[in-house]
Amino acid sequence: MAMANLMYNQLAKYTDLLYSSKDYQKEVDFILRRIKESNLSGKILTDVACGSGNHAKIFQKYGYQVYGVDLNQGMLNLARKNVPKIKLYRQDLRKLDLKIKADVILCMFNSINYNFSYSQLKSTLKLFHRHLNRRGMVVFDTMFTEDNWVEGYFGAEQFRFLKLDLSRISKSSSKNNIGTVDQTYVIFDHGKKKIFENVNQLFIFDKNKIKKLMEEVGFRTKLYNNFSDGGEKISDFPVTVFVGIKG
């Protein structure tokens, strides 16, 4: 996870801008439907790897008491600005240790892939289970699965904002289920050029093995595609969403 520190610290404000078009409301609505289906009435939510707090901010509007956890201080600083009254903790998701039991735990936007083995993932899932109230729910997503990884992917993206232009070039490779995304950022911020290089590593999971581990830990588990209840056309880069109910 150390290799991601640049992206989530020095590049924090730019990373947040890159995902400003992400439909956070759609994802929250999907989770709220799962909560309603499960008859969960409690409103304590822990957002693990909360980033800048975009999910947390929406859940607060629905009356949830939200706790945010992230390893990277740059993202926590943004969350503190973006989300009023949020309580924040700087922790590694693989070592979660809070004196809080939540009704819902989130771990969004591929953050689960920072577990670099199945044994490490199982340990993290046990921590999630321990931090949930009875019949609590865990939700996490990933697009980095064995059936979805694009070996050798090479692409460039351009983004334009007010007084800010940004280009990102990405190249992917993998070895022994460790995926590496090598990125170069060229940024013109108020006319000043900045160039950053970042290497991000993630574990590429078999989604069926994740489901099996969740069930071994004690979660009744269901998989969804792209935050859809079903029937939605699979995109070129599908996201698998895991929903587990504590038994």
Contacts in CASP RR format, 6 or more apart in sequence:
PFRMAT RR
TARGET T0000
AUTHOR 0000-0000-0000
METHOD contacts of the structure
MODEL  1
MAMANLMYNQLAKYTDLLYSSKDYQKEVDFILRRIKESNLSGKILTDVAC
GSGNHAKIFQKYGYQVYGVDLNQGMLNLARKNVPKIKLYRQDLRKLDLKI
KADVILCMFNSINYNFSYSQLKSTLKLFHRHLNRRGMVVFDTMFTEDNWV
EGYFGAEQFRFLKLDLSRISKSSSKNNIGTVDQTYVIFDHGKKKIFENVN
QLFIFDKNKIKKLMEEVGFRTKLYNNFSDGGEKISDFPVTVFVGIKG
1 71 0 8 1.000
1 92 0 8 1.000
1 114 0 8 1.000
3 198 0 8 1.000
3 199 0 8 1.000
3 200 0 8 1.000
3 201 0 8 1.000
4 72 0 8 1.000
4 114 0 8 1.000
4 198 0 8 1.000
4 200 0 8 1.000
4 201 0 8 1.000
5 72 0 8 1.000
6 196 0 8 1.000
6 198 0 8 1.000
7 15 0 8 1.000
7 183 0 8 1.000
7 198 0 8 1.000
7 200 0 8 1.000
8 15 0 8 1.000
8 51 0 8 1.000
8 70 0 8 1.000
8 71 0 8 1.000
8 72 0 8 1.000
8 74 0 8 1.000
8 75 0 8 1.000
9 72 0 8 1.000
9 73 0 8 1.000
9 74 0 8 1.000
9 75 0 8 1.000
10 196 0 8 1.000
11 185 0 8 1.000
11 196 0 8 1.000
11 198 0 8 1.000
12 52 0 8 1.000
12 72 0 8 1.000
12 74 0 8 1.000
12 75 0 8 1.000
12 77 0 8 1.000
12 78 0 8 1.000
13 78 0 8 1.000
14 166 0 8 1.000
14 185 0 8 1.000
14 187 0 8 1.000
15 75 0 8 1.000
16 52 0 8 1.000
16 75 0 8 1.000
16 78 0 8 1.000
17 159 0 8 1.000
17 161 0 8 1.000
17 164 0 8 1.000
17 166 0 8 1.000
18 159 0 8 1.000
18 166 0 8 1.000
18 168 0 8 1.000
19 54 0 8 1.000
19 109 0 8 1.000
22 54 0 8 1.000
24 54 0 8 1.000
24 55 0 8 1.000
24 58 0 8 1.000
25 58 0 8 1.000
26 227 0 8 1.000
27 55 0 8 1.000
27 108 0 8 1.000
27 141 0 8 1.000
27 227 0 8 1.000
28 55 0 8 1.000
28 58 0 8 1.000
28 59 0 8 1.000
28 62 0 8 1.000
30 224 0 8 1.000
30 227 0 8 1.000
30 228 0 8 1.000
30 229 0 8 1.000
30 241 0 8 1.000
31 104 0 8 1.000
31 106 0 8 1.000
31 139 0 8 1.000
32 62 0 8 1.000
33 229 0 8 1.000
34 137 0 8 1.000
34 139 0 8 1.000
34 243 0 8 1.000
35 104 0 8 1.000
35 137 0 8 1.000
38 135 0 8 1.000
38 136 0 8 1.000
38 137 0 8 1.000
38 245 0 8 1.000
40 103 0 8 1.000
40 104 0 8 1.000
40 135 0 8 1.000
40 136 0 8 1.000
40 137 0 8 1.000
41 103 0 8 1.000
42 103 0 8 1.000
42 133 0 8 1.000
43 62 0 8 1.000
43 63 0 8 1.000
43 64 0 8 1.000
43 65 0 8 1.000
43 103 0 8 1.000
44 64 0 8 1.000
44 65 0 8 1.000
44 67 0 8 1.000
44 100 0 8 1.000
44 101 0 8 1.000
44 102 0 8 1.000
44 103 0 8 1.000
44 104 0 8 1.000
44 133 0 8 1.000
45 56 0 8 1.000
45 59 0 8 1.000
45 64 0 8 1.000
45 65 0 8 1.000
45 66 0 8 1.000
45 67 0 8 1.000
45 102 0 8 1.000
45 103 0 8 1.000
45 104 0 8 1.000
45 105 0 8 1.000
45 106 0 8 1.000
46 66 0 8 1.000
46 67 0 8 1.000
46 68 0 8 1.000
46 69 0 8 1.000
46 98 0 8 1.000
46 100 0 8 1.000
46 102 0 8 1.000
46 104 0 8 1.000
46 105 0 8 1.000
46 106 0 8 1.000
46 131 0 8 1.000
47 53 0 8 1.000
47 55 0 8 1.000
47 56 0 8 1.000
47 59 0 8 1.000
47 66 0 8 1.000
47 67 0 8 1.000
47 68 0 8 1.000
47 69 0 8 1.000
47 105 0 8 1.000
47 106 0 8 1.000
47 108 0 8 1.000
48 68 0 8 1.000
48 69 0 8 1.000
48 93 0 8 1.000
48 96 0 8 1.000
48 105 0 8 1.000
48 106 0 8 1.000
48 107 0 8 1.000
48 111 0 8 1.000
48 128 0 8 1.000
49 69 0 8 1.000
49 70 0 8 1.000
49 71 0 8 1.000
49 93 0 8 1.000
49 107 0 8 1.000
49 108 0 8 1.000
49 109 0 8 1.000
49 111 0 8 1.000
49 114 0 8 1.000
50 56 0 8 1.000
50 68 0 8 1.000
50 69 0 8 1.000
50 70 0 8 1.000
50 75 0 8 1.000
50 76 0 8 1.000
50 79 0 8 1.000
50 88 0 8 1.000
50 106 0 8 1.000
51 70 0 8 1.000
51 72 0 8 1.000
51 75 0 8 1.000
51 76 0 8 1.000
51 78 0 8 1.000
51 79 0 8 1.000
52 75 0 8 1.000
52 78 0 8 1.000
52 79 0 8 1.000
52 82 0 8 1.000
53 68 0 8 1.000
53 78 0 8 1.000
53 79 0 8 1.000
53 82 0 8 1.000
53 83 0 8 1.000
53 86 0 8 1.000
54 82 0 8 1.000
55 106 0 8 1.000
55 108 0 8 1.000
56 66 0 8 1.000
56 68 0 8 1.000
56 79 0 8 1.000
56 83 0 8 1.000
56 86 0 8 1.000
57 82 0 8 1.000
57 83 0 8 1.000
59 66 0 8 1.000
60 66 0 8 1.000
60 83 0 8 1.000
60 84 0 8 1.000
60 85 0 8 1.000
60 86 0 8 1.000
64 104 0 8 1.000
66 83 0 8 1.000
66 86 0 8 1.000
66 87 0 8 1.000
67 86 0 8 1.000
67 87 0 8 1.000
67 88 0 8 1.000
67 89 0 8 1.000
67 98 0 8 1.000
67 100 0 8 1.000
67 102 0 8 1.000
68 79 0 8 1.000
68 86 0 8 1.000
68 87 0 8 1.000
68 88 0 8 1.000
68 89 0 8 1.000
69 88 0 8 1.000
69 89 0 8 1.000
69 90 0 8 1.000
69 91 0 8 1.000
69 93 0 8 1.000
69 96 0 8 1.000
69 98 0 8 1.000
70 76 0 8 1.000
70 79 0 8 1.000
70 88 0 8 1.000
70 90 0 8 1.000
70 91 0 8 1.000
71 90 0 8 1.000
71 91 0 8 1.000
71 92 0 8 1.000
71 93 0 8 1.000
73 90 0 8 1.000
76 88 0 8 1.000
76 90 0 8 1.000
79 86 0 8 1.000
79 88 0 8 1.000
80 86 0 8 1.000
80 88 0 8 1.000
89 98 0 8 1.000
91 97 0 8 1.000
91 98 0 8 1.000
93 107 0 8 1.000
93 111 0 8 1.000
93 114 0 8 1.000
93 115 0 8 1.000
93 124 0 8 1.000
94 114 0 8 1.000
94 115 0 8 1.000
94 120 0 8 1.000
94 123 0 8 1.000
94 124 0 8 1.000
94 127 0 8 1.000
95 127 0 8 1.000
96 124 0 8 1.000
96 127 0 8 1.000
96 128 0 8 1.000
96 131 0 8 1.000
97 127 0 8 1.000
98 131 0 8 1.000
100 131 0 8 1.000
101 131 0 8 1.000
101 132 0 8 1.000
101 133 0 8 1.000
102 131 0 8 1.000
102 132 0 8 1.000
102 133 0 8 1.000
102 136 0 8 1.000
103 132 0 8 1.000
103 133 0 8 1.000
103 136 0 8 1.000
103 137 0 8 1.000
104 136 0 8 1.000
104 137 0 8 1.000
104 138 0 8 1.000
104 139 0 8 1.000
105 128 0 8 1.000
105 131 0 8 1.000
105 132 0 8 1.000
105 136 0 8 1.000
105 137 0 8 1.000
105 138 0 8 1.000
105 139 0 8 1.000
106 138 0 8 1.000
106 139 0 8 1.000
106 140 0 8 1.000
107 128 0 8 1.000
107 138 0 8 1.000
107 139 0 8 1.000
107 140 0 8 1.000
108 139 0 8 1.000
108 140 0 8 1.000
108 141 0 8 1.000
109 141 0 8 1.000
110 141 0 8 1.000
110 142 0 8 1.000
110 143 0 8 1.000
110 144 0 8 1.000
110 202 0 8 1.000
111 140 0 8 1.000
112 121 0 8 1.000
112 124 0 8 1.000
112 140 0 8 1.000
112 141 0 8 1.000
112 142 0 8 1.000
112 205 0 8 1.000
112 210 0 8 1.000
112 242 0 8 1.000
113 142 0 8 1.000
113 144 0 8 1.000
113 202 0 8 1.000
113 203 0 8 1.000
113 204 0 8 1.000
113 205 0 8 1.000
114 202 0 8 1.000
114 203 0 8 1.000
115 121 0 8 1.000
115 123 0 8 1.000
115 124 0 8 1.000
115 203 0 8 1.000
116 178 0 8 1.000
116 201 0 8 1.000
116 203 0 8 1.000
117 203 0 8 1.000
118 205 0 8 1.000
118 209 0 8 1.000
118 213 0 8 1.000
121 203 0 8 1.000
121 205 0 8 1.000
121 210 0 8 1.000
121 213 0 8 1.000
122 213 0 8 1.000
122 216 0 8 1.000
122 217 0 8 1.000
125 138 0 8 1.000
125 213 0 8 1.000
125 214 0 8 1.000
125 217 0 8 1.000
125 219 0 8 1.000
126 217 0 8 1.000
128 138 0 8 1.000
129 138 0 8 1.000
129 217 0 8 1.000
129 218 0 8 1.000
129 219 0 8 1.000
129 246 0 8 1.000
132 138 0 8 1.000
132 246 0 8 1.000
133 246 0 8 1.000
134 246 0 8 1.000
134 247 0 8 1.000
135 245 0 8 1.000
135 246 0 8 1.000
135 247 0 8 1.000
136 245 0 8 1.000
136 246 0 8 1.000
137 243 0 8 1.000
137 244 0 8 1.000
137 245 0 8 1.000
137 246 0 8 1.000
138 219 0 8 1.000
138 242 0 8 1.000
138 243 0 8 1.000
138 244 0 8 1.000
138 246 0 8 1.000
139 241 0 8 1.000
139 242 0 8 1.000
139 243 0 8 1.000
139 244 0 8 1.000
140 241 0 8 1.000
140 242 0 8 1.000
141 227 0 8 1.000
141 239 0 8 1.000
141 240 0 8 1.000
141 241 0 8 1.000
141 242 0 8 1.000
142 205 0 8 1.000
142 207 0 8 1.000
142 239 0 8 1.000
142 240 0 8 1.000
142 242 0 8 1.000
143 237 0 8 1.000
143 238 0 8 1.000
143 239 0 8 1.000
143 240 0 8 1.000
144 179 0 8 1.000
144 202 0 8 1.000
144 203 0 8 1.000
144 204 0 8 1.000
144 205 0 8 1.000
145 204 0 8 1.000
145 205 0 8 1.000
145 206 0 8 1.000
145 207 0 8 1.000
145 240 0 8 1.000
146 177 0 8 1.000
146 204 0 8 1.000
146 205 0 8 1.000
146 206 0 8 1.000
146 207 0 8 1.000
147 207 0 8 1.000
148 237 0 8 1.000
148 238 0 8 1.000
148 240 0 8 1.000
149 172 0 8 1.000
149 174 0 8 1.000
149 179 0 8 1.000
149 204 0 8 1.000
150 172 0 8 1.000
151 172 0 8 1.000
151 173 0 8 1.000
151 174 0 8 1.000
152 171 0 8 1.000
152 172 0 8 1.000
152 173 0 8 1.000
153 170 0 8 1.000
153 171 0 8 1.000
153 172 0 8 1.000
154 169 0 8 1.000
154 170 0 8 1.000
154 171 0 8 1.000
154 172 0 8 1.000
155 169 0 8 1.000
155 170 0 8 1.000
155 171 0 8 1.000
156 167 0 8 1.000
156 168 0 8 1.000
156 169 0 8 1.000
156 170 0 8 1.000
157 167 0 8 1.000
157 168 0 8 1.000
157 170 0 8 1.000
158 165 0 8 1.000
158 166 0 8 1.000
158 167 0 8 1.000
159 165 0 8 1.000
159 166 0 8 1.000
159 167 0 8 1.000
159 168 0 8 1.000
160 166 0 8 1.000
163 189 0 8 1.000
163 190 0 8 1.000
163 191 0 8 1.000
164 187 0 8 1.000
164 188 0 8 1.000
164 189 0 8 1.000
164 190 0 8 1.000
165 187 0 8 1.000
165 188 0 8 1.000
166 185 0 8 1.000
166 186 0 8 1.000
166 187 0 8 1.000
166 188 0 8 1.000
167 185 0 8 1.000
167 186 0 8 1.000
167 187 0 8 1.000
168 183 0 8 1.000
168 184 0 8 1.000
168 185 0 8 1.000
168 186 0 8 1.000
169 183 0 8 1.000
169 184 0 8 1.000
169 186 0 8 1.000
170 181 0 8 1.000
170 182 0 8 1.000
170 183 0 8 1.000
171 181 0 8 1.000
171 182 0 8 1.000
171 183 0 8 1.000
172 179 0 8 1.000
172 180 0 8 1.000
172 181 0 8 1.000
172 182 0 8 1.000
173 179 0 8 1.000
173 180 0 8 1.000
173 182 0 8 1.000
174 180 0 8 1.000
174 204 0 8 1.000
177 203 0 8 1.000
177 204 0 8 1.000
177 205 0 8 1.000
178 201 0 8 1.000
178 202 0 8 1.000
178 203 0 8 1.000
178 204 0 8 1.000
179 201 0 8 1.000
179 202 0 8 1.000
179 203 0 8 1.000
179 204 0 8 1.000
180 199 0 8 1.000
180 200 0 8 1.000
180 201 0 8 1.000
181 199 0 8 1.000
181 200 0 8 1.000
181 201 0 8 1.000
181 202 0 8 1.000
182 197 0 8 1.000
182 198 0 8 1.000
182 199 0 8 1.000
183 197 0 8 1.000
183 198 0 8 1.000
183 199 0 8 1.000
183 200 0 8 1.000
184 195 0 8 1.000
184 196 0 8 1.000
184 197 0 8 1.000
184 198 0 8 1.000
185 194 0 8 1.000
185 195 0 8 1.000
185 196 0 8 1.000
185 197 0 8 1.000
185 198 0 8 1.000
186 193 0 8 1.000
186 194 0 8 1.000
186 195 0 8 1.000
187 193 0 8 1.000
187 194 0 8 1.000
187 195 0 8 1.000
187 196 0 8 1.000
188 194 0 8 1.000
207 223 0 8 1.000
207 240 0 8 1.000
207 242 0 8 1.000
210 242 0 8 1.000
211 221 0 8 1.000
211 223 0 8 1.000
211 242 0 8 1.000
214 221 0 8 1.000
214 242 0 8 1.000
214 244 0 8 1.000
215 221 0 8 1.000
218 246 0 8 1.000
218 247 0 8 1.000
219 244 0 8 1.000
219 245 0 8 1.000
219 246 0 8 1.000
219 247 0 8 1.000
220 244 0 8 1.000
220 245 0 8 1.000
220 247 0 8 1.000
221 242 0 8 1.000
221 243 0 8 1.000
221 244 0 8 1.000
221 245 0 8 1.000
222 242 0 8 1.000
222 243 0 8 1.000
222 244 0 8 1.000
223 240 0 8 1.000
223 241 0 8 1.000
223 242 0 8 1.000
223 243 0 8 1.000
224 230 0 8 1.000
224 240 0 8 1.000
224 241 0 8 1.000
224 243 0 8 1.000
225 232 0 8 1.000
225 234 0 8 1.000
225 238 0 8 1.000
225 239 0 8 1.000
225 240 0 8 1.000
225 241 0 8 1.000
226 232 0 8 1.000
226 234 0 8 1.000
226 235 0 8 1.000
226 238 0 8 1.000
226 239 0 8 1.000
226 241 0 8 1.000
227 239 0 8 1.000
227 241 0 8 1.000
END
